[in-house]
Amino acid sequence: MSSDPLVDLLQRTCTYAAHIKYVGGRENVKTWGEIIRSDSSHFVELMCYHVGKESRTFELLFNELPESDRQKSLDSIRERDRPDNVEARKEKFLSYTCEHKSRFNGKTWGYILKNAYSYFLWSVANTMGRETATFAVLVSCLQPEDQQKVLDTPKGEYNYKKRRPKLLQVST
């Protein structure tokens, strides 16, 4: 590994679902550097519609974009942020399994949200890294007043009083 984060990223395999055109065998897997060099239009598409503007990947690769496409990459709406995809993304993350060594081990996050809101709130607030996609999606499932408190509190420092939640509309 190099001490330069950009060099490391350019050597890393692009794993965005949008790079599906390269799937189909080990010989078709591409690194970010290979995509930039051999398929500039696909690189621009990834940066404009798939790589989150708030991500470290976007930050590092932004200057690799042709200057004419930089503003477009800043103005474009990502696929995951389109209204029809937001709910599907939320359902996808709620279907993930909790792996905490607790009574909810093996249960889905959707099940926990629906049946044990206090535990769900505690887990999101105290065990999830703030920079992860999982945190971003699951915090959006919290009641608005809880969302703000969690966002304003560092990981592991959130204190709450156990209470019954208001009725939530969640499908699992």
N, C-alpha and C positions, 0 to 999 in steps of 0.2 A: 504494500500500500504506500502510496505517495503521501507527502504532507500537504499536497494541494487538493482540496475537496473537488474542484472541477475536473482534474485529471482522473481522480478516482471514479467520479460519476460517469465520465465519458467511457470508461472501461467496464462499467456495470451494465448488465443486461436490462433492456427496457421491458418492464413487466406490465405495462398498461394494457388493459383488455383491448384497447383500440389498435394495438399492434398485431392483431390477429392475422393480418396478411403475411406475417413472418412465421406463424406457427405451422408445424407440420414436419418436424424433425429437427434434430440438433443443428443441422447445417443451416436452417432458416432462422435461428434465434439471432437477434441483432443487439449489439450494444448501442448505447446512446451515440457514441462517436461514429459508429458505422451508419446509423440512420442519418445523422447530420451530413456525413460525407456522401452517401450514396442515394439518399431519398429525401432531399431537402423539403419537398412539398409535404411529405408525410410528417416530417419533423415539425413543420409549421402547423399542420393540423393538430398534432398532439399537444403542442404548446398553446394553441388557441382554444381547443375544445375539450381537453382532457386533463392536462397537468394543472392542478390548482394554483391560482396566483399567489396564495399564501404559503405555498410549499417551498422547501429548501431546493428541490429539484428545479422549480421554476426560477427561483432566484439565481441559481448557479448557471442555468442554461439560457437565460434571457439574452445575454450578450452574444450568444451563438446564433440567434435569429438574424435573418437579414434585416437591416435597418428599416426597410419598407414594411415589415411585418410586426415590428415591435409594438406599435400602438394598437394594432388589431388584436394582438395577444392579450393586451391589457383590457380592451373593451369587450372582448367576446365572452359569451355566457358558456360555462362549462356544461357538458352533457349531464353531469350529476346534479347540477343546479337547476335544470329545466323543471318546471312544475310537475310534469308527468313522471319524472324520474326521482324526485325528492321522496315521494311516498314509497316507491319501490325500494329505494336505497334504505329507508328507515326500516321497512319490513325485512330486508336482507340482514341488517345488523341485529334486529330483534330476534331473528331466527338462530343467531349464533349461540353456542352453548357456554354457560358460565363454568369456569374451571376453578373457581375459588374452593378451597377445602372447607366447605360449609354445607349446611343442609340443602343448599341450592346447587351444589355441584352436579352437573349433568342436565340441569334445567335450562331452558332457553331464556334469554334476556326478556323476551316478550312475556313469557310465563311469570317471571319475577316482577316485571313492571305491573302486570295485571293483578298478581296475588300478594305481593309483598313490596309495596311502593317504598317504604322506609329503607328496606335493604337495598333496593335498586338505587335510591337516592344516595345512600351511604357509599355504595360501590362506585358509582360514577364520580362522586365528589372526592373520595379518598384513595381509590386504587388505580384510577386511569390517568395516564399521562395526558397533559393538556394539549399536546401537539398532535395527537393521534386522530385518525378518521373515526375510530370507534367512539372516542370521547365526544367529538363534534356532533355525531349523529345521536348518540344516546342522551346527551345533555338536552338536545332538542325535544326529547320525549318527556322531560320534566315539566311540572307545572311552572308557569312563568315566574312566579316569585321565587321558586327554588332554583330555576335556571340562573337568575341573576346572582343569587347568593353563592352558588357553586362557582360561577365564572369569576366572582370577586374574591374567592378564597383559594390559597395555594393547595395543591394536592396534599392530602393527608391531614389537613387542618380544619376540615369542615365538621362542625358540631351541630347536631340536630336533635329535636325532640321527636320521639316516635309518635306518629299520629296516623289516623285513617285518612287516606287521600280522598279528594273529590272524585266523583265518577270520571273515569278516563275512557276514551274511545280507543281501544287497542285491539287489533286482531292478531291472533297468533297462528 
